[in-house]
Amino acid sequence: MAYTAKDYSKLIGMEGFSETLLKNHFTLYQGYVTNSNKLLDTLDQMLKEGKTATPEYAELKRRLGWEFNGMRLHELYFENLGGKSGIDKNGTLAKKLAENFGSYEAWEKDFKATGAIRGIGWVVLYQDNMADRLINFWINEHDVSHPAGCAPILIMDVFEHAFMIDYGLKRADYIEAFFKNTNWSKVEAR
């Protein structure tokens, strides 16, 4: 069963994100969906043909993590955008953030500082279900650094394509726009 790119056009018009930036970002995401499908089809065919002991099979298996996670991380990212109000300070998430970081403000400071790290990647607030703890992680590449057994709660793309068209090198301004548009009810549900 092939994956289908989801339609996030409802985000067009969101304050702080130009139509050009969003459309470019949607096109990039659609490429991850297309490439995930191509890789899965090719790997399935190679399995059927008994070509699993080849260097090509190994490299395609490695590449699948990049394309698949690129697809999923973008879906999570787009789905936690489009909000217009701040976090519910009396909600479960805000209370858990305060419990784990001392206050919501301390968590936000850490999340934004993580997003300001030089380099490309993602900032993800993960829930460690085994320890019942929330942790901000820097994810350098789509296919590495994800903490095993943890669930992504809030995802922020900090690859250049997510902000440079609108903000140039002013990543901090993009991060502020991201927070103004976070769909906290979606994040809370995760």
C-alpha positions as CSV (number, residue, x, y, z in Angstrom):
1,M,0.0,0.0,0.0
2,A,1.5,3.3,-1.1
3,Y,1.8,6.3,1.1
4,T,-0.1,9.4,-0.1
5,A,1.1,13.0,0.6
6,K,-1.3,14.8,2.9
7,D,-2.8,18.2,1.9
8,Y,-1.6,20.9,4.3
9,S,-2.7,23.9,2.1
10,K,-4.9,25.0,5.0
11,L,-1.7,26.4,6.5
12,I,-1.3,28.9,3.6
13,G,-2.1,32.4,5.0
14,M,-0.6,31.5,8.4
15,E,1.1,34.6,9.9
16,G,4.9,34.6,9.6
17,F,5.0,31.9,6.8
18,S,4.8,33.1,3.2
19,E,2.9,31.2,0.6
20,T,6.1,30.7,-1.3
21,L,7.9,29.2,1.7
22,L,5.0,26.9,2.5
23,K,4.5,25.7,-1.1
24,N,8.2,24.9,-1.4
25,H,8.1,23.1,1.9
26,F,5.0,21.1,0.8
27,T,6.8,20.1,-2.5
28,L,9.9,18.9,-0.5
29,Y,7.6,16.8,1.7
30,Q,5.9,15.3,-1.3
31,G,9.3,14.2,-2.5
32,Y,9.8,12.3,0.7
33,V,6.5,10.5,0.2
34,T,7.3,9.7,-3.4
35,N,10.8,8.5,-2.5
36,S,9.5,6.4,0.4
37,N,7.1,4.6,-2.0
38,K,9.8,4.1,-4.6
39,L,12.3,2.7,-2.1
40,L,9.7,0.3,-0.6
41,D,8.7,-0.9,-4.0
42,T,12.3,-1.5,-5.1
43,L,13.2,-3.2,-1.8
44,D,10.1,-5.5,-2.1
45,Q,11.1,-6.4,-5.7
46,M,14.7,-7.1,-4.6
47,L,13.5,-9.3,-1.8
48,K,11.3,-11.3,-4.3
49,E,14.3,-11.6,-6.7
50,G,16.6,-12.8,-3.9
51,K,18.9,-9.8,-4.2
52,T,19.1,-9.0,-0.4
53,A,22.8,-9.8,-0.1
54,T,23.8,-7.0,-2.5
55,P,25.4,-3.7,-1.7
56,E,22.5,-2.0,-3.5
57,Y,19.9,-3.6,-1.2
58,A,21.9,-2.5,1.9
59,E,22.2,1.1,0.7
60,L,18.6,1.3,-0.2
61,K,17.6,-0.1,3.2
62,R,19.8,2.6,4.8
63,R,18.3,5.3,2.6
64,L,14.7,4.2,3.6
65,G,15.2,5.7,7.1
66,W,16.1,9.1,5.6
67,E,13.1,9.3,3.2
68,F,10.6,7.7,5.6
69,N,11.5,9.8,8.6
70,G,11.6,12.9,6.3
71,M,8.0,12.1,5.3
72,R,6.8,11.4,8.9
73,L,8.7,14.3,10.6
74,H,7.2,16.7,8.0
75,E,3.7,15.4,8.6
76,L,4.1,15.8,12.4
77,Y,5.6,19.3,11.9
78,F,2.8,20.5,9.6
79,E,0.1,19.0,11.8
80,N,1.4,20.9,14.9
81,L,1.1,24.2,13.0
82,G,-1.9,26.3,12.4
83,G,-2.8,27.2,16.0
84,K,-3.7,30.7,17.0
85,S,-3.6,30.6,20.8
86,G,-0.9,29.8,23.4
87,I,-0.6,26.6,25.4
88,D,-3.3,26.0,28.1
89,K,-1.3,26.7,31.2
90,N,-3.8,24.5,33.2
91,G,-3.6,21.6,30.7
92,T,-1.8,18.3,31.2
93,L,1.1,19.2,28.9
94,A,1.9,22.5,30.5
95,K,1.8,20.8,33.9
96,K,4.1,18.0,32.7
97,L,6.5,20.6,31.2
98,A,6.6,22.5,34.5
99,E,7.2,19.3,36.4
100,N,10.0,18.2,34.1
101,F,11.7,21.6,33.5
102,G,10.7,23.7,36.6
103,S,8.3,25.9,34.6
104,Y,6.7,26.2,31.1
105,E,9.0,29.2,30.5
106,A,12.1,27.1,31.4
107,W,11.0,24.4,28.9
108,E,10.3,27.0,26.2
109,K,13.8,28.6,26.8
110,D,15.4,25.2,26.4
111,F,13.4,24.3,23.3
112,K,14.2,27.6,21.6
113,A,17.9,27.3,22.6
114,T,18.0,23.8,21.1
115,G,16.4,25.2,17.9
116,A,19.1,27.9,17.7
117,I,21.9,25.4,17.6
118,R,24.1,25.9,14.5
119,G,23.4,23.3,11.9
120,I,20.6,21.6,10.2
121,G,18.0,19.3,11.8
122,W,14.9,19.2,13.9
123,V,14.0,20.0,17.5
124,V,11.6,17.4,19.0
125,L,10.0,17.4,22.4
126,Y,9.8,13.7,23.1
127,Q,7.9,11.8,25.8
128,D,9.9,9.0,27.3
129,N,7.1,6.7,28.2
130,M,9.3,4.4,30.2
131,A,10.5,7.2,32.6
132,D,7.3,9.3,32.2
133,R,9.5,12.3,31.3
134,L,9.6,15.0,28.6
135,I,12.9,15.8,26.9
136,N,13.9,18.2,24.1
137,F,16.2,16.6,21.6
138,W,18.2,17.9,18.7
139,I,17.8,15.5,15.7
140,N,20.6,16.2,13.2
141,E,19.5,14.0,10.4
142,H,16.1,12.4,9.7
143,D,17.4,8.9,10.2
144,V,19.6,9.2,13.3
145,S,19.5,10.4,16.9
146,H,15.8,9.5,17.6
147,P,15.5,8.3,21.2
148,A,14.3,4.7,21.2
149,G,10.9,4.1,22.8
150,C,10.0,7.8,22.9
151,A,7.0,9.5,21.3
152,P,7.4,12.8,19.4
153,I,5.1,15.5,21.0
154,L,6.2,18.8,19.3
155,I,8.3,18.9,16.2
156,M,10.1,22.0,14.8
157,D,11.9,21.8,11.5
158,V,15.2,23.8,11.6
159,F,16.6,22.8,8.2
160,E,17.1,26.0,6.1
161,H,14.2,25.2,3.8
162,A,11.8,25.8,6.8
163,F,12.7,29.4,7.2
164,M,15.4,31.0,4.9
165,I,13.0,32.2,2.2
166,D,11.2,34.3,4.8
167,Y,13.8,34.9,7.4
168,G,17.2,34.5,5.8
169,L,19.7,33.8,8.6
170,K,17.4,35.1,11.3
171,R,16.4,31.7,12.7
172,A,15.3,33.2,16.0
173,D,12.6,35.1,14.2
174,Y,11.4,31.9,12.5
175,I,11.3,30.2,15.9
176,E,9.1,33.0,17.3
177,A,6.8,32.6,14.3
178,F,6.7,28.9,14.9
179,F,5.6,29.4,18.5
180,K,2.9,31.9,17.5
181,N,1.5,29.3,15.1
182,T,1.8,26.1,17.2
183,N,-1.4,24.1,17.4
184,W,-1.2,23.4,21.1
185,S,-4.4,21.3,21.2
186,K,-2.8,18.9,18.6
187,V,0.4,18.8,20.7
188,E,-1.5,18.2,23.9
189,A,-3.4,15.3,22.2
190,R,-0.1,13.6,21.3
